[in-house]
Amino acid sequence: MYPVDLVKWRLNCTTALADPQDVPATAQATRADRKRIKELEREVLRKDRELAETAALLVLLKKVAAIFNKGEDE
């Protein structure tokens, strides 16, 4: 066993035992994470818009129902 091998072994062991937060991410993993975050942000924005549209339609539906029900009461 050579000293160089011991240094490599020690480095591999400490890296394997380190917390995942302490290990730097690879460039590819970082790129994939950024892409996934953008996709999720787009999805949240789309769903937020759909929710706002649904709420607006519900308000309009209630107003129309109130108008027509008011006419039936008279």
C-alpha positions in Angstrom: 0.0 0.0 0.0 1.4 3.4 -1.0 0.9 6.7 0.7 -1.0 8.1 -2.4 -3.5 5.2 -2.1 -4.0 6.0 1.6 -4.7 9.6 0.8 -7.2 8.6 -1.9 -8.8 6.1 0.5 -9.1 8.6 3.3 -10.6 11.2 0.9 -13.1 8.7 -0.4 -14.1 7.6 3.1 -14.6 11.2 4.4 -16.6 12.1 1.3 -18.8 9.1 1.7 -19.4 9.8 5.4 -20.0 13.5 5.0 -23.4 15.0 5.1 -25.0 15.4 1.7 -25.1 19.2 2.3 -21.3 19.3 2.7 -20.7 17.5 -0.6 -20.6 20.0 -3.5 -23.1 19.2 -6.2 -21.9 18.4 -9.7 -22.5 20.9 -12.5 -24.9 18.5 -14.2 -26.9 18.0 -11.0 -27.0 21.7 -10.4 -28.2 22.3 -14.0 -30.8 19.6 -13.7 -32.0 21.1 -10.4 -32.3 24.6 -11.9 -34.3 23.1 -14.8 -36.6 21.3 -12.4 -37.1 24.4 -10.3 -38.1 26.5 -13.4 -40.5 23.8 -14.5 -42.1 23.7 -11.0 -42.3 27.6 -10.9 -44.0 27.6 -14.3 -46.5 24.9 -13.1 -47.3 26.9 -10.0 -47.8 30.1 -12.0 -50.1 28.2 -14.4 -52.1 26.7 -11.6 -52.3 30.1 -9.9 -53.7 31.7 -13.1 -56.2 28.8 -13.4 -57.3 29.3 -9.8 -57.8 33.0 -10.3 -59.9 32.4 -13.5 -62.0 29.8 -11.6 -62.6 32.2 -8.8 -63.6 35.0 -11.2 -66.0 32.6 -13.0 -67.5 31.5 -9.7 -68.1 35.2 -8.7 -69.8 35.9 -12.0 -71.9 32.8 -11.7 -73.1 33.9 -8.3 -73.9 37.4 -9.6 -75.9 36.0 -12.5 -77.8 33.6 -10.2 -78.5 36.5 -7.8 -79.9 38.6 -10.7 -82.2 35.9 -12.0 -83.3 34.8 -8.6 -84.1 38.4 -7.7 -86.4 38.6 -10.7 -88.3 35.5 -9.7 -89.0 36.9 -6.2 -90.9 39.9 -7.6 
